[in-house]
Amino acid sequence: MRSAFILLYNASQLADDERDRFLACLGESELLRYRRFLRPLRQREFLLGRILLRFAVARLAGVTLEAVQIAERKNQAPLVQLPVAGAALPFFSLSHSRGWVACAASVDTALGLDAEMLDTERDVDAIARAAFSEEESDWLSSRPAEDKAADFYALWSSKEALFKLMSVQGDGSPSPEHVAAGVRLRSGPDWHARTWTQQGLVITLCSRERLQSVARICLLGAAPSAWTLQLDSQLP
């Protein structure tokens, strides 16, 4: 059974002493990128993303968190390396929005993840006309007023998640339409999308192969040891 899990963490709750402990885990290229961020919250999002990535990969690969090495790459997802030559590297994807950090991981299929904080005050019709195709924008315009904001973010996050999935697969072709004949698509050739709302976020996970199970876990506490206990109790 193909499965994945998504880890969620609120970076704004990270205390300074915990931040310093996590910073000690980063490699040189990660520290350089961390210091380029000017806003403290964006620094925390980046830091927690790299720690969640280490934690997810370590769990699926059966190694310690400290054994997972990460190097930054310009305009690409980070490069993850394991200590054992030839070891199978889990698939992963990262996202963040307004202090929340999300990391998806699977041993079964390539992934693309996007998380967006739902903001009902935005003029989503205007944004859609600028960012979506004509058919996608028309679809959003036809949606009931009470559903429009959620529908906008679901479509937006699906497009972002699919773009990440295609980038991981090295597919340089334009992202396909997400609306056809007035219906929002949730799958296409070599992609399958699932969307949820959790913690005020609209979260979409795109996968190359269809997933039968996706666990979504909001992590509590700041220690990986506590996260391990939580996952042990929530994952099969």
C-alpha positions as CSV (number, residue, x, y, z in Angstrom):
1,M,0.0,0.0,0.0
2,R,1.5,3.3,-1.1
3,S,1.6,5.8,1.7
4,A,3.1,9.1,2.8
5,F,3.0,11.4,5.9
6,I,2.9,15.1,6.3
7,L,4.5,16.7,9.4
8,L,3.3,20.2,10.5
9,Y,5.0,22.5,13.0
10,N,4.3,26.1,14.1
11,A,7.7,27.8,13.9
12,S,6.5,30.8,15.8
13,Q,6.4,28.6,19.0
14,L,10.1,27.8,18.8
15,A,12.0,29.1,21.8
16,D,15.4,30.7,21.5
17,D,17.3,27.9,23.3
18,E,15.6,25.3,21.1
19,R,16.5,27.4,18.0
20,D,20.2,27.4,19.0
21,R,20.1,23.6,19.5
22,F,18.6,23.1,16.0
23,L,21.1,25.6,14.4
24,A,23.9,23.4,15.6
25,C,22.5,20.6,13.3
26,L,22.8,22.6,10.1
27,G,25.6,22.3,7.6
28,E,27.6,25.2,6.2
29,S,25.5,25.9,3.1
30,E,22.3,25.8,5.3
31,L,23.8,28.3,7.8
32,L,24.7,30.6,5.0
33,R,21.2,30.6,3.6
34,Y,19.7,30.9,7.1
35,R,21.6,34.1,7.7
36,R,20.4,35.6,4.4
37,F,16.9,35.8,5.6
38,L,16.2,39.2,7.2
39,R,12.9,38.4,9.0
40,P,13.2,36.2,12.2
41,L,10.1,34.3,11.4
42,R,11.4,33.4,7.9
43,Q,14.6,32.2,9.5
44,R,12.6,30.0,11.9
45,E,10.6,28.6,9.0
46,F,13.7,27.7,7.1
47,L,15.4,26.2,10.2
48,L,12.4,24.1,11.1
49,G,12.0,22.9,7.5
50,R,15.5,21.5,7.5
51,I,15.0,19.9,10.9
52,L,11.7,18.3,9.9
53,L,13.3,17.1,6.7
54,R,16.1,15.4,8.7
55,F,13.6,13.9,11.1
56,A,11.4,12.5,8.3
57,V,14.2,11.1,6.3
58,A,15.9,9.6,9.3
59,R,12.7,7.8,10.3
60,L,12.0,6.4,6.9
61,A,15.7,5.5,6.2
62,G,16.3,4.0,9.6
63,V,19.2,6.2,10.5
64,T,19.8,8.8,13.2
65,L,18.8,12.5,12.7
66,E,22.4,13.5,13.0
67,A,23.4,11.1,10.1
68,V,21.3,12.9,7.6
69,Q,23.3,15.5,5.6
70,I,21.7,18.3,3.7
71,A,23.3,20.8,1.2
72,E,21.5,23.8,-0.3
73,R,21.2,24.1,-4.1
74,K,20.3,27.3,-5.9
75,N,16.7,27.2,-7.3
76,Q,16.4,23.5,-6.4
77,A,15.2,21.4,-3.5
78,P,18.0,20.7,-1.0
79,L,20.3,17.7,-1.6
80,V,19.9,15.0,1.0
81,Q,22.6,12.4,1.6
82,L,22.6,9.3,3.8
83,P,25.7,7.8,5.5
84,V,25.4,4.4,3.7
85,A,26.4,4.4,0.1
86,G,23.6,3.2,-2.1
87,A,20.9,3.6,0.6
88,A,17.5,4.3,-0.7
89,L,16.6,7.9,-0.1
90,P,12.9,8.7,0.7
91,F,11.0,11.1,-1.4
92,F,10.2,14.4,0.3
93,S,8.8,17.9,-0.3
94,L,8.7,21.1,1.9
95,S,6.4,24.1,2.2
96,H,5.8,26.9,4.6
97,S,3.2,29.6,5.2
98,R,2.9,32.4,7.8
99,G,4.9,30.6,10.4
100,W,3.7,27.1,9.7
101,V,6.2,24.5,8.2
102,A,5.2,21.3,6.5
103,C,7.3,18.4,5.3
104,A,5.9,15.4,3.3
105,A,7.8,12.2,2.9
106,S,7.3,8.8,1.4
107,V,9.3,5.7,0.4
108,D,6.9,4.9,-2.4
109,T,6.6,7.8,-4.8
110,A,7.8,11.3,-5.7
111,L,6.0,14.1,-4.0
112,G,5.1,17.8,-4.3
113,L,3.7,19.6,-1.3
114,D,2.2,23.1,-0.8
115,A,0.6,24.7,2.2
116,E,-1.2,28.1,2.1
117,M,-2.7,30.0,5.0
118,L,-6.3,30.6,4.1
119,D,-7.0,34.4,4.0
120,T,-10.7,35.3,3.3
121,E,-9.9,39.0,3.1
122,R,-8.0,38.7,-0.2
123,D,-9.5,39.6,-3.6
124,V,-9.1,36.1,-4.9
125,D,-10.9,36.8,-8.2
126,A,-8.4,39.5,-9.0
127,I,-5.5,37.2,-8.1
128,A,-7.0,34.4,-10.2
129,R,-7.3,36.6,-13.3
130,A,-3.6,37.5,-13.0
131,A,-2.2,34.1,-12.0
132,F,-4.6,31.4,-13.4
133,S,-5.5,30.4,-16.9
134,E,-8.7,31.7,-18.4
135,E,-10.6,28.5,-17.8
136,E,-9.3,28.2,-14.2
137,S,-10.3,31.8,-13.5
138,D,-13.7,31.3,-15.0
139,W,-14.2,28.2,-12.8
140,L,-13.4,30.2,-9.7
141,S,-15.7,33.0,-10.7
142,S,-18.6,30.5,-11.0
143,R,-18.0,29.1,-7.4
144,P,-20.5,30.1,-4.6
145,A,-19.3,33.2,-2.7
146,E,-19.1,31.3,0.6
147,D,-16.7,28.7,-1.0
148,K,-14.7,31.0,-3.2
149,A,-11.7,31.7,-0.9
150,A,-11.3,28.0,0.0
151,D,-11.7,27.0,-3.6
152,F,-9.1,29.6,-4.7
153,Y,-6.5,28.3,-2.2
154,A,-7.2,24.7,-3.1
155,L,-6.6,25.4,-6.7
156,W,-3.5,27.6,-6.0
157,S,-1.9,25.0,-3.7
158,S,-2.7,22.2,-6.2
159,K,-0.9,24.1,-9.0
160,E,2.1,24.8,-6.7
161,A,2.3,21.2,-5.4
162,L,2.2,19.9,-9.0
163,F,4.9,22.3,-10.1
164,K,7.1,21.0,-7.3
165,L,6.4,17.4,-8.3
166,M,7.2,18.1,-11.9
167,S,10.5,19.8,-10.9
168,V,11.5,16.8,-8.8
169,Q,10.9,14.6,-11.8
170,G,12.9,16.8,-14.1
171,D,9.9,17.6,-16.2
172,G,10.4,21.0,-17.8
173,S,7.1,21.1,-19.6
174,P,4.5,23.7,-18.7
175,S,2.2,22.9,-15.8
176,P,-1.1,21.4,-17.0
177,E,-4.5,22.9,-16.7
178,H,-6.3,22.2,-13.4
179,V,-9.7,22.8,-14.7
180,A,-11.3,21.1,-17.7
181,A,-14.9,21.5,-19.0
182,G,-15.7,23.5,-15.9
183,V,-14.5,20.8,-13.5
184,R,-11.5,21.1,-11.2
185,L,-9.1,18.2,-11.9
186,R,-7.5,16.2,-9.1
187,S,-5.4,13.9,-11.3
188,G,-3.7,13.7,-14.7
189,P,-1.0,11.8,-16.5
190,D,1.6,10.9,-13.8
191,W,0.0,13.0,-11.0
192,H,-2.6,12.7,-8.3
193,A,-3.6,15.5,-5.9
194,R,-5.2,15.4,-2.5
195,T,-6.2,18.6,-0.6
196,W,-7.1,19.1,3.1
197,T,-7.7,22.0,5.4
198,Q,-5.9,21.9,8.8
199,Q,-4.7,24.5,11.3
200,G,-6.1,27.2,9.0
201,L,-4.0,25.9,6.2
202,V,-5.0,24.6,2.8
203,I,-2.6,21.7,2.1
204,T,-2.2,19.9,-1.2
205,L,0.0,16.8,-1.7
206,C,0.7,15.8,-5.3
207,S,2.2,12.4,-6.0
208,R,3.4,10.6,-9.1
209,E,1.7,7.4,-8.0
210,R,-1.7,7.3,-6.3
211,L,-1.4,7.1,-2.5
212,Q,-3.8,5.0,-0.5
213,S,-2.8,6.6,2.9
214,V,-1.6,10.0,3.9
215,A,-1.2,10.7,7.6
216,R,-1.2,14.4,8.6
217,I,0.5,15.0,12.0
218,C,0.8,18.3,13.8
219,L,3.9,17.9,15.9
220,L,3.9,18.9,19.6
221,G,6.9,19.9,21.6
222,A,10.3,20.9,20.2
223,A,12.4,17.8,20.7
224,P,12.7,15.1,18.0
225,S,12.5,12.5,20.8
226,A,8.9,13.8,21.6
227,W,8.1,13.7,17.8
228,T,9.2,10.1,17.6
229,L,6.9,9.1,20.4
230,Q,4.1,11.0,18.7
231,L,4.6,9.3,15.4
232,D,4.9,5.9,17.0
233,S,1.4,6.4,18.4
234,Q,-0.1,7.8,15.2
235,L,1.5,6.0,12.3
236,P,0.8,2.3,11.6
